Amino acid sequence: MLKRQDEHQTKVCIVFEGERLDVAEGETVIAAVMASGVEYNRTTPVHGKHRAGYCQMGVCFDCLMEIDGVPNQQACMIQVRDGMIVNRQEGARELNDE
């Protein structure tokens, strides 16, 4: 579990899976969500296994989440901002055949 070194940081509010989280301003989405006690951020496409952010630097893609309605976002590369809507990414991404 991640733990913040400075608990006195300015907070912003994000909504994760319909619940309000007050998180530290300037953190990445995955760091903020994990530090809030969330155990996983996505499920695997084939078996539905739980996954959590791993490398925290944009290499492994285990941090994929739906952010503000857009799926497949690397949550380790995006900073939180007030009012952001974040959801777990469940299974495979959907492809448009258009």
Backbone bond lengths (Angstrom), bond angles and torsions (degrees), N, CA, C in turn:
res aa  C-N    CA-C-N  psi(-1)  N-CA   C-N-CA  omega(-1)  CA-C   N-CA-C  phi
1 M - - - 1.451 - - 1.529 108.52 -
2 L 1.299 116.08 136.78 1.462 120.79 177.17 1.508 110.80 -77.24
3 K 1.317 115.80 147.59 1.459 120.73 176.39 1.519 108.39 -135.23
4 R 1.319 116.29 132.40 1.463 120.84 178.95 1.519 110.36 -73.87
5 Q 1.325 116.18 142.99 1.456 120.15 176.43 1.516 111.15 -79.57
6 D 1.336 117.00 -34.34 1.458 120.96 -178.10 1.517 109.78 -117.60
7 E 1.313 117.26 102.70 1.462 121.88 -178.55 1.531 112.46 -78.48
8 H 1.330 118.73 -1.76 1.462 122.00 -176.32 1.521 112.71 -102.58
9 Q 1.313 117.37 21.97 1.460 121.47 179.67 1.529 110.37 -73.38
10 T 1.341 115.13 156.99 1.459 120.80 173.22 1.518 108.48 -63.18
11 K 1.332 116.65 140.04 1.462 121.63 -177.50 1.522 111.17 -107.18
12 V 1.327 115.59 150.17 1.460 123.24 169.55 1.528 106.17 -126.60
13 C 1.313 116.49 161.18 1.460 121.36 -178.86 1.517 109.71 -106.53
14 I 1.338 115.95 126.82 1.456 121.05 170.18 1.530 107.10 -119.96
15 V 1.316 116.49 162.68 1.461 121.02 175.74 1.521 106.73 -113.56
16 F 1.336 116.02 118.41 1.458 121.72 179.30 1.521 108.63 -114.90
17 E 1.338 115.94 119.33 1.466 121.37 -179.98 1.534 110.89 51.61
18 G 1.330 116.53 38.67 1.460 121.78 176.84 1.515 115.65 84.31
19 E 1.331 117.81 -2.17 1.459 121.37 -179.35 1.522 110.86 -112.33
20 R 1.307 115.84 138.47 1.457 122.27 -179.98 1.533 110.04 -73.27
21 L 1.322 115.14 131.71 1.467 121.41 174.10 1.520 108.31 -125.24
22 D 1.304 116.92 128.05 1.459 121.31 172.10 1.514 106.48 -92.81
23 V 1.330 116.12 115.82 1.461 121.89 -172.72 1.524 110.32 -124.55
24 A 1.308 116.04 162.03 1.461 121.22 -178.35 1.524 111.37 -70.81
25 E 1.296 115.91 128.23 1.461 121.77 176.46 1.527 109.64 -61.05
26 G 1.331 116.73 138.85 1.462 121.45 177.10 1.508 114.53 93.71
27 E 1.331 117.95 -11.60 1.462 120.27 177.73 1.517 110.25 -79.58
28 T 1.317 116.25 160.74 1.459 119.68 172.97 1.523 108.22 -75.79
29 V 1.314 115.21 161.08 1.466 120.31 -179.98 1.525 110.30 -58.57
30 I 1.333 117.99 -47.92 1.462 119.75 -176.74 1.526 111.36 -65.15
31 A 1.321 118.62 -40.26 1.468 121.01 179.10 1.526 110.69 -64.58
32 A 1.330 116.74 -42.04 1.463 120.98 -179.48 1.523 111.11 -64.94
33 V 1.324 116.57 -43.83 1.462 121.13 -178.71 1.522 110.17 -66.64
34 M 1.321 117.19 -46.27 1.462 120.13 -179.69 1.526 111.81 -65.14
35 A 1.330 117.61 -39.86 1.460 120.79 178.90 1.524 111.83 -67.42
36 S 1.321 116.73 -19.23 1.467 121.38 177.46 1.528 111.81 -83.70
37 G 1.317 117.23 -0.81 1.457 121.13 175.68 1.513 115.26 100.24
38 V 1.323 117.82 4.14 1.460 121.10 178.28 1.527 108.46 -71.26
39 E 1.336 117.06 130.40 1.460 120.83 -174.40 1.520 114.76 -85.65
40 Y 1.339 117.79 -25.10 1.462 119.30 178.45 1.521 109.52 -151.11
41 N 1.332 116.18 157.12 1.461 120.58 -176.27 1.526 113.51 -120.09
42 R 1.322 117.26 -11.18 1.466 119.73 177.68 1.511 109.16 -157.75
43 T 1.349 114.75 166.94 1.463 120.32 172.61 1.521 108.44 -118.15
44 T 1.316 115.89 154.22 1.460 119.96 -178.97 1.523 110.66 -75.65
45 P 1.340 117.18 149.54 1.464 120.91 -177.66 1.528 114.43 -63.85
46 V 1.319 118.76 -37.06 1.458 120.79 -172.22 1.531 112.39 -86.42
47 H 1.309 117.39 -51.40 1.462 120.80 -172.95 1.527 114.46 -108.18
48 G 1.328 118.12 -6.84 1.461 120.55 179.98 1.517 114.20 72.18
49 K 1.324 117.17 19.52 1.471 121.05 179.49 1.531 110.23 -69.90
50 H 1.314 115.47 148.75 1.455 121.10 178.74 1.519 110.56 -75.91
51 R 1.333 116.08 139.96 1.462 122.68 177.74 1.520 108.39 -130.46
52 A 1.312 115.91 155.10 1.466 122.05 176.39 1.516 108.37 -136.20
53 G 1.315 116.67 159.51 1.461 120.91 178.75 1.516 110.44 -52.54
54 Y 1.299 116.76 137.52 1.461 120.67 -175.37 1.525 111.87 -116.12
55 C 1.319 117.62 -65.58 1.468 119.78 -171.66 1.524 113.22 -82.75
56 Q 1.328 117.97 -25.89 1.469 123.45 179.16 1.533 113.26 63.26
57 M 1.357 116.68 20.42 1.466 118.44 179.45 1.522 113.56 -142.69
58 G 1.345 117.60 20.03 1.456 121.11 171.51 1.512 116.97 84.68
59 V 1.325 118.02 14.67 1.462 120.45 -177.06 1.534 112.34 -100.32
60 C 1.321 118.29 -41.04 1.470 120.86 -169.28 1.525 115.13 -88.25
61 F 1.313 119.04 -21.71 1.466 124.59 -179.71 1.528 113.70 66.52
62 D 1.323 118.50 13.77 1.467 120.17 175.34 1.524 112.47 -75.83
63 C 1.310 117.64 -6.96 1.462 121.68 -178.33 1.529 113.11 -94.67
64 L 1.332 118.57 7.52 1.462 120.18 -176.10 1.526 111.29 -56.14
65 M 1.339 115.65 131.47 1.458 122.62 178.93 1.518 109.19 -145.31
66 E 1.329 115.10 165.98 1.458 120.93 172.04 1.520 107.30 -92.83
67 I 1.330 116.33 119.46 1.462 121.60 -178.00 1.519 108.87 -121.71
68 D 1.317 115.44 121.48 1.468 122.29 -177.85 1.524 111.87 51.46
69 G 1.344 116.00 42.58 1.459 122.01 175.74 1.516 115.49 82.96
70 V 1.330 117.70 -1.37 1.468 121.40 -178.94 1.534 108.81 -105.96
71 P 1.347 117.93 115.74 1.469 120.22 -179.98 1.525 111.78 -75.80
72 N 1.321 115.47 170.07 1.468 124.04 173.81 1.520 113.63 64.11
73 Q 1.320 116.97 32.64 1.461 120.81 177.98 1.526 109.55 -90.42
74 Q 1.318 116.23 133.30 1.461 120.14 176.69 1.528 107.83 -76.77
75 A 1.319 115.57 101.67 1.457 121.73 -174.07 1.526 113.02 -67.67
76 C 1.318 117.53 -15.75 1.468 119.94 177.51 1.523 111.98 -82.43
77 M 1.317 116.77 -9.44 1.463 120.56 -177.44 1.533 112.29 -108.61
78 I 1.340 117.57 1.60 1.456 121.99 -175.64 1.523 109.61 -121.18
79 Q 1.328 116.45 126.53 1.463 120.60 177.64 1.515 110.67 -79.88
80 V 1.334 115.56 145.22 1.459 120.10 176.22 1.522 110.19 -65.58
81 R 1.326 114.76 150.75 1.455 120.72 171.44 1.515 107.44 -141.84
82 D 1.299 116.15 153.33 1.452 121.96 -177.27 1.526 110.97 -56.66
83 G 1.334 117.09 130.79 1.449 122.24 176.99 1.513 115.27 89.42
84 M 1.302 118.53 -0.48 1.461 122.76 -178.79 1.531 110.33 -63.44
85 I 1.331 116.38 139.09 1.466 122.53 177.00 1.529 107.74 -107.19
86 V 1.326 116.15 120.88 1.467 121.93 -174.70 1.523 109.09 -126.15
87 N 1.329 115.78 134.04 1.461 121.36 176.30 1.518 110.09 -133.42
88 R 1.335 114.56 154.66 1.452 119.40 173.63 1.520 109.62 -62.60
89 Q 1.300 115.26 151.02 1.460 119.87 172.50 1.517 106.65 -96.11
90 E 1.310 115.44 117.74 1.464 121.16 -176.77 1.522 110.46 -100.29
91 G 1.323 116.69 117.03 1.454 121.80 175.21 1.514 114.34 65.37
92 A 1.322 114.78 -150.82 1.465 121.58 -174.98 1.522 110.97 -74.00
93 R 1.306 115.35 149.97 1.455 120.18 174.45 1.512 108.71 -71.93
94 E 1.321 115.48 154.44 1.450 119.34 178.17 1.516 108.96 -93.04
95 L 1.338 116.27 140.87 1.456 122.26 178.78 1.511 109.60 -109.46
96 N 1.312 116.88 137.61 1.463 121.67 174.17 1.519 108.40 -88.84
97 D 1.321 116.35 130.16 1.469 120.86 -179.65 1.521 111.77 -93.43
98 E 1.302 117.38 19.68 1.466 120.90 -177.18 1.491 112.04 -78.57
